[in-house]
Amino acid sequence: MKGKNRFLISYICDNHPNTIEISSDSDDLDLVQAEEYIKLANASKNSVITDIRVVSLNRFNNSAFHPSHYQQPDR
């Protein structure tokens, strides 16, 4: 039996950075699907949504990589 996959969706909505975490049976989540989840999470239909990024939380084997909208390089 296949388990649920977790994804972190980072985005900017009306000039405010936001994130949501979702669970899905799918192995991948594309930007179109992520935008649908964002629209469901935001009540306003007139919101401007930009800079969508999707990160799979199941694939974190590298401790130097942390999910965030803007990442600084490791030094």
C-alpha positions as CSV (number, residue, x, y, z in Angstrom):
1,M,0.0,0.0,0.0
2,K,1.3,3.4,-1.0
3,G,1.5,6.1,1.6
4,K,0.6,9.8,1.3
5,N,3.3,12.2,0.0
6,R,3.7,15.6,1.7
7,F,4.4,18.8,-0.3
8,L,5.3,22.3,0.8
9,I,3.8,25.0,-1.5
10,S,5.4,28.4,-1.1
11,Y,3.9,31.4,-2.9
12,I,3.3,35.2,-2.8
13,C,-0.3,36.2,-2.5
14,D,-1.0,40.0,-2.8
15,N,2.6,40.8,-1.9
16,H,2.6,38.5,1.2
17,P,4.7,35.3,1.3
18,N,2.7,32.3,2.3
19,T,3.2,28.5,2.6
20,I,0.8,25.6,2.8
21,E,1.5,21.9,3.4
22,I,-0.6,19.4,1.6
23,S,-0.8,15.6,1.4
24,S,-1.4,13.8,-1.9
25,D,-1.4,10.3,-3.3
26,S,0.6,11.6,-6.2
27,D,4.4,11.3,-6.4
28,D,4.7,14.7,-8.0
29,L,2.8,18.0,-7.7
30,D,3.1,20.4,-10.7
31,L,2.6,24.1,-10.6
32,V,-1.0,24.0,-12.0
33,Q,-2.1,21.5,-9.3
34,A,-0.3,23.7,-6.7
35,E,-2.2,26.8,-7.8
36,E,-5.5,24.9,-7.4
37,Y,-4.6,24.2,-3.8
38,I,-3.6,27.8,-3.2
39,K,-6.9,29.1,-4.7
40,L,-8.8,26.7,-2.3
41,A,-6.8,28.0,0.7
42,N,-7.4,31.7,-0.2
43,A,-10.9,33.0,0.2
44,S,-10.4,36.0,-2.1
45,K,-11.0,35.3,-5.8
46,N,-9.2,38.5,-6.8
47,S,-5.9,37.7,-5.1
48,V,-2.7,38.0,-7.2
49,I,-0.7,34.8,-6.8
50,T,2.9,34.7,-8.0
51,D,6.2,32.9,-7.4
52,I,4.8,29.4,-6.8
53,R,7.3,26.8,-5.6
54,V,6.7,23.2,-4.8
55,V,9.0,21.1,-2.6
56,S,8.5,17.5,-1.8
57,L,8.9,16.9,2.0
58,N,9.5,13.2,1.4
59,R,12.8,13.7,-0.4
60,F,14.8,15.5,2.3
61,N,17.9,13.4,2.7
62,N,20.3,16.4,2.6
63,S,20.5,18.1,5.9
64,A,22.0,21.2,4.2
65,F,18.7,21.8,2.3
66,H,15.8,23.4,4.1
67,P,12.5,24.3,2.5
68,S,11.8,28.0,2.1
69,H,10.8,30.5,-0.5
70,Y,14.2,32.2,-0.6
71,Q,17.3,30.2,0.1
72,Q,20.7,31.4,0.9
73,P,23.7,29.3,-0.3
74,D,25.6,27.3,2.3
75,R,29.0,28.7,3.0
